[in-house]
Amino acid sequence: MQAKATKSGNERRKPGFVDGEQRREDWKLRRAGELKVLQAIPLTRIEWLVHGFSTRAGGASELKGTEQAPEQRTARVLNLGFTDWDSGERVLENRRRFGEVLGAAKMRVAALRQIHSDVIHVAHARMTRTQAPQGDALITQERGVLLLIQTADCVPILLADIKNRAVGAIHAGWRGTLRRIAEKTLGRMRLEFGTRPEDVSAAVGPSIGRCCYEVGSDVAREFAGQFPKAREWFEGPFDALAAADNDPNWLPWLTMRPPGHPPPSPKVQLDLVAANRSILSDAGVPSERIFCSNLCTACRTDLFFSYRREQITGRMGAAIAIC
């Protein structure tokens, strides 16, 4: 994802939610001391399942405010990603605390080196951090394996096959969304575990919303070429930017600007949650079992990490396991 968050800090505090349908009764913010974990209530009712989406509070890591987010003071945060500014020991302690809150303290964590791809791996108890494969989705039918993906604006998706007791965790940035990684993960679960999409419940966690996610003509063209309904997911001059032969600066002399100072390229705003919701639905997951938190990470840096808003920041975790 190579876009920037839009709107001023004061403006971005107001919406807080991604555009689209929002059913707050499907979600709860669970507190355990200083830690706060977001959960989809329908998934908490599955007795053999543990899951949750982490927030930024209550960790062992220390994150300082930046020029991009000066309102963020130096604070203790729950960073679950191995970033340059944090130590591995603190990240592992944060993961331990997160797992403890989920009731998964004794489980083996399976994670990835995420590369914005459509690569899917079957996770098992033998996976270790040093052997983490490259990819952006994990699936398993093995008990006691906590699937963990990391985000700081991209879309985290957790899948639970209720009939076959299989689970999946997906990291979907715009590139993964474009490649339909959610649909492909369902397909891989069918191949490995016999999963049928109609038996799946999906929890789509916090991510950057259309309110804050600007992209350019390259992304608009890519989506227009892959999805007939792409226009529904964009706000702004989508048709103009999606035209294959469009170049907004093709005659700079008509812009009345000095030579060498072309106007800025027009932008559109992309709703990645709506795109992934549509992909899951088209793949056969019942719409009434697709639960979207619709919280915008760039709007709510009091609660979440946002790379677009902060640049130097931590990573949240979305985790799911069979217990």
BELFEN-V728938 format. One record per backbone hydrogen bond with DSSP energy under -0.5 kcal/mol. NH is the residue of the N-H (numbers start at 1). CO is the residue of the C=O. Records with the same first field share a line. If there is no record, write none. Layout:
NH->CO + CO
This chain:
5->308
6->212
12->8
13->9
14->11
15->11
16->12
18->294
24->22
26->23
27->24
28->39
30->28 + 37
32->35
35->32
37->30
38->53
39->28
41->26 + 39
43->40
44->40
45->41 + 42
46->43
47->45
49->46
50->321
52->319
53->38
54->317
55->36
56->303
58->76
61->77
63->61 + 75
66->69
70->67
72->69
73->71
75->63
77->61
78->56
79->77
80->78 + 315
83->81
86->83
91->87
92->88
93->89
94->90
95->91
96->92
97->93
98->94
99->95
100->96
101->97
102->98
103->99 + 100
104->99
107->104
108->144
110->146
111->109
113->133
114->112
121->137
123->121 + 139
127->124
131->128
132->129
135->113
136->119
137->119
138->169
139->121
140->167
144->322
145->142
146->108 + 144
147->145 + 320
148->110
149->318
151->316
155->172
156->154
157->170
158->203
159->168
160->201
161->166
162->160 + 199
165->161
166->161
167->140
168->159
169->138
170->157
171->136
172->155 + 170
173->171
177->173
178->174
179->175
180->177
181->176
184->180
185->181
186->182
187->183
188->184
189->185
190->186
191->187
192->188
193->189
194->189 + 190
195->189
199->196
200->197
201->160
202->289
203->158
204->202 + 291
205->156 + 203
207->295
208->153
212->209
213->209
214->4 + 212
215->268
220->216
221->217
222->218
223->219
224->220
225->221
226->222 + 223
227->223
230->227
232->229
233->230
234->231
235->269
237->267
238->236
241->237
242->238
243->239
246->243
250->247
252->249
254->251
255->252
256->253
257->252
261->258
268->215
269->235
270->213
271->233
272->270
275->271
276->272
277->273
278->274
279->275
280->276
281->277
282->278
283->279
284->281
285->280
289->286
290->287
291->202 + 289
292->290
293->204 + 291
296->16
297->207 + 295
300->296
301->299
303->300
304->300
307->152
310->306
311->307
312->310
313->311
316->151
318->149
319->52
320->147
321->50
322->142
323->48 + 321
